[in-house]
Each structure stands twice: as C-alpha cells, then as structure tokens.
Amino acid sequence: MKAFPDSALLQQAAPAQPGLLVLVAPHAGRENMLVIAARLALRGPLRVLDGGNRFNAYVVARMLRYLGASNLPQSLAQIQVARAFTCYQMVKMLEQTPPPSLPLLVIDLLDTFFDESASLDERHRLGQYCATRLRCLGQQAPVVVSLRPPRPPLTDPTGLLEMIQEAADQVWFHAMEEAGRQSLRLFEEA
C-alpha cells in the first residue's frame, strides 16, 4: 500500500506493465485518473470505463497539450470511453473487454454499486465478478481502477471497497493533507 500526494502521478509515467492497480481517493481520484489517461493515450489506444460520470475529455486534452502531444486529435482518438449507470452495465462492459486487451482505466468503479435498487447479495455477487474479471484483465495489460472511499467517519457497509482492493496487485491511497485546511465558515462569530 502506498500513499501519494495529488501531483505524484504527474511526475510518473502511467503503468506500462500488466497488473491491477487500485487508487483509493476522494472523488475517485478523478484528476489522477485523467492524467493517467493522457499519459497512456500518448503511448497508444486505451479503454476507459466510467462508473461515476467523471471522465472529462476537455481536461484530458489540456493535459495532452501540457505533455507535448504532437497530434492532439489523434491522441484523443486513442481513448475509447464507455459509461455505466448501473452495476449491471459495469459488469457487461467488463465482460465485453476482451483479453489480451488495451490498457484499461475504470473510473469510480463502485459508484454504480451503491444504487440500492439491487439487493446487497446481488451487489456482492456482481462485485466479486468484477474483482475476478479485473484481476484476469490485469494479467494481460495494465489496469487502473479508482475507488471513492466513504466520507469519514463512515465505513463501507457493503464490503465492496475491500473486495476490490484484495484483488489488486497494488493499492494506492490518497494522502489527505490536513495541514493548512480550514473549515468553511458560513457566519462570522461575534
């Protein structure tokens, strides 16, 4: 397990070797996942599965320009994006990702699993399938999955967060820097 600051992935290359890397961060590590998408797009095609509607092509385009992409439209065309709005759609998209595959980013995987329209047992069954499938895909190509932890002091009552982390080859946690943060005041105290 490794903690990382917000800008650490800006200075590192995106994963090049097969394996399953899980990022656990507020907002599902959205900015870091977009940086990884840009870096991978410079190398070749990749697939992005978005479970939390967090992929922003405009931000990726800005990052590609910053990284010196010689042909911005071609680099953006390297990225295949699919969005899931239910846990069933996420499972289907993972089923349709053939191994050996392109590098795969799954942004906010579990967002679709917190919909209570599916029973907890069903979500566990589907979550276990996703963990197994991601592990399998990670044996063939780099797979990076982002997860959003519950807000403190809450814990994950479903156990899905831990299930996906256990399937990973590597888990990175976002380092929350409390120093310098102040709470927002709506009213001045007299």
N, C-alpha and C positions, 0 to 999 in steps of 0.2 A: 504494500500500500504506500502510495506516495502522495504528498500534498503538493500543490502547485499554486503559485500566485497567478493572477489574471494574465499577465504578459508572458508567462513562461513558454507557452506554445507558439508565441510569435517568433521566438528565437530558435525554436527547434523545427526540424523537418517533420512532416506528417509521417505516420508509420509506414515503413516500406516492407516490412516482413509480415508474413501471416501471423495471426494471433488475434485474440479478443481482448480489447482494451475497453474498460468501463470508466467513464468520467461521472463522478457524483458531485453535482454542483447546483447552487441556486439557479433558477431559470434554465435548468438542464444544460448549463454550460454553453448557452447559445452562442456567445461571441467566440469562444474557443472552438466550437464545432464549425462555425463559419470560416475561421482561419484554417482549420484542418481541411475543409472542403476546398478552399482556394489553393492551398499547397498541393493537394492531391490532383486538382484539375490542371495544374502546371505539368504534372507528370503524365497524365493520360485520363482515360474515361473513369468515372466512378458513379456509384449509385447512392442516392440519399433517400432514406425513408424517414418521413417526418411525422411523428406521432403527436406533436403538440403545436402544430402550425407555427413553427419558429424559424423555418428556413427563409432567408431574405436574400434574393439574388442581387439586389442593389448593393448590399453590404459586401457580398462576395465579390462583385465586380470592382468595388473600391479597393478591396484587399488585393485582388489580382493586379490592379494598376500599381498599387504600392509595392507589390512583389516583383514588378517589372515584366508582366506578361507582354510578350511581343505581339500577340494577336488576341485581343480581349474577346471578340465574338467566338473565336474558335475555342478558347479556354472555357468560356461559359457553356458552350455546346457540349463539352466533355461531361457535364453534370446531368445525370438523369434523376429527376426528383419525382417522388410519389408521396402523397399524403394519406394518412389513415385517420379516420374519425371515430372508429370503434376498435375494440380489441380484436374482433373478428377480421376486420380489414387488415390490421397489422399482421396477424397470423397468415392471412392469404398472401400478402406481399412478401413475407419471408419465405413462404412455400414456393413462390414464383421466382425467387432469386436462385438461379442455378449455380451449383459449384462445378468446376472452379469458376470463380466469379471475379468481378471487378472489386476493387476496394469498396467497402460498404460503410456508410455512416448512418446510424439510426439515432435521430434526434428526439429526445424526450419519449423514449420507448413506452414507459409506463403510464403516460398521461391518459391514453385510451383505456387503460385497465382500471382506472379509478371511477369509471362510469358504473353506477350500481344497477344498471339495467340487466347486467349479467350477474348470476349468483357468485358468491365468493368461491365456491368449489369450482365453478366453471372458469373463473378468472385464474385460479391456481393451476388448473389443468392447462389452460392456454399459455399461461406464463411459463410453465415447465417446458411446454413445447417450444416456445420462443427461446428459452435458455439453451435447450438442446440444439436447436437449429442454428443459433448464433455461434455456438461452440463449433459445430460442424463447418459452417462457413468460414470461421476464423482459422481453420486448419488449412484452408486453400488460399486465403487472401487477407489483407489487413481489414479488421472490422472494429469500428469505434462506436460505442453505444453511450449515449448520455442519459443520465437519470437525474430526476429532481427529488431531493430528499424532502420529507415533511418539514414544515417550519418548527423550530424548537419552541417549546419543549415536547412537541408531539413526536410520536414514533410511527412507523409504518404498520398499521394494524393488519394489513393483508399479507405481509411477509414477502411480497414480490420483489422489493428492492434487494433484500438479502439473497433471494433466489438467483437473480441475475448476476449479482456480484460474485456469488460462489461459482458460477460458470466461467468467469473471466480468468484470463491468464494474468492480467494486471488490472488493478483498480486504483484510480487516482481520485483523491478527494480534494475539493476546492478548499484552500486555506482562507478561512474568514478572518480578515484583519479587522479586529475591533478597535484598534488604536486609531484615534482620530475620528471615529464615527460618533455622531451625536444624534440623539433622538429629535424628531421634528416636534417643534412646539407650535401649537395652534394659537395659544393665547399667552400673552406675557403675564408673568406673575407680578402681583403688586407688592 
